[in-house]
Amino acid sequence: MAGSKKDKRIRQKEVPKGKSIAQGGDPEQYYSQNPAWTFANSDQEMWPFTQEHIGELIWDEILPRIKALESQTWNEILVRDKKLNHSINVEELSKIAQDRLANRFIEAESLISLRVTGNHRIYGYMTGRVFNILWYDDDHGDNKTCVCRSHLKHT
């Protein structure tokens, strides 16, 4: 009969060389940090950050709001002001938004909605403290054209 499997040991010739683990420490440390923004992954087809879609709102609404958020921490933005800014499970997004995420190979469990004004929202996802801006929805509400439908209460 062959030797016992208990006696077998895995031997490693050397310790693999390479960089340390990219993500270490407290995964929620970004809550104490101020936000940073990137438009590199913004969608240019649906709810885009383009002149045709946004126009002068970039100067009148969006940049002033983003600048104001930069003076806060993510804890203040997402916890203290969670009625205005909050995460949304991908399943709650419109079918169009879910399809756009799939087409762009963005695998996320949830997106974050940042309120700009009453019915204007910025949607994106977090990478550390960096908010990856995807969409600017200027028609948020109880309709079929928005990123995430908001059903009106008592109707």
N, C-alpha and C positions, 0 to 999 in steps of 0.2 A: 504494500500500500504506500502511496506517495506521502511525503512529509506533511506535517500539520500546517494548516493555514495560519495558525496563531503565531508561528515562528517568523513569518514573513514581515519584513520591515521595508518601508519605502525609504529609499536613500535619495538625498538631494545633492547633486553635484556642487551647486553653489547657490547663493541667495540671488534671486533675480534683481537685476539693476533697473532702476527707473525712479520716477518721481514718487513723492509721497502721495497718499490718498488726497484727492482733490477736495473732498468735503470732509472736514473734521470738526470737532467741537460741537457746540450747541446749534442745531439746525434752525432754531428760532431766534438766533442772535440778531437777525435783520430787523426784528421788531423795534429795537432800540436805535436803529439807524435811520437817517434821512433817505428819502427815495432818490433813485437815479432813473433815467429814462433812456430807452432806445427805440428808434423807429425802424431799425434794420429789418424787422420781420413783419412790418405793417402790410396788410392786405391792400393791394392796389386795384382790386376788382369790386369787392363788396365793402360798403361802408368805409371807403378809402380816405386817406389823408392826402387829398389832391385839391388843387385850386378849384376844379369844377364842383367838387362835393362840398368843400368847406368854405371857400371864398374868404371873406374878411373875418369870419369867425375865429380863424387862427389867431388874429391879433386882438380881437375884441373879447373873446371868451376863453379859448383854449390855453394860450400861453399865460395869461394872467392866473388862471386856475392852477396850471402846472407849477408856476412859480410860487404860488401860495402854498401848495402842498409840499414843496421842497423845504419849507421852514418847519415842517412837522416831522415826527417820526412815524414809521409804519404802524406802531402801536396806536398813536393818536388817529391816524387815518383809518385803519381797519378795525380797531377795537372800540375806541371812544366814539367815533363817528360811523359806526356800522350800519346805521339807517341810511346813510348817504353812499357809503362805499363798502362793498361786501363781495364775498366770493359767491359764485353761482355754479352749481354742478352742471357739467356739460349736457346731461340729459334734460335739463330745464331750458336749454337754449333752443332757439327756433331750428327747424329742420335745415334751413338754408345755412345757418351758422355752423351746425354740426357737420354738414357736408363740406363746408369751406375748411374747417379744421382738418378733416380727413384728407381732402385734396391737397392740403399744404403739409401733410405729414406731421401735424402738431398733435402730440399725444399728451393730453392733460386731463386730469380728473375734474378740474374746475377752472374757471376763469374769474378774473376780478373785474368788477364794474366800479368805475370811479365817476361820481356825479359831477358834471360840469355846470349845468343849469337844470331847470325843471324837467325838461324832457331830452336833454343832451347828455350822452354817456360816452366814456372812453372804456374800451374793453381790452384786456390783455392778460398776461400771465407773468408770474414772478420767477426770476432766476437770482437767488440770493436777495439782495436789496434792490436789484434792477427790475423795473417794470417794463416788460416787452409789450409795447403798444401794438395791438392788432387792428382795432376798428374804432371809428368815430360814428356813433349812432345819433343822428339828429332827430329821430322820430320815435324815441322810447315811449312805450305806453301800451295800451290795449289795442294792438293792431298786428297785422300779419307781416309787416315789412321791417320790424325791428329785430335786433339781435336776440333779445330775450323779452318775451311778452310779459307785461305787467298787468295782471287782471285787476280791474277796478273793484274795490270792495263795495258791498251793498248794491250791486247792480244785477 
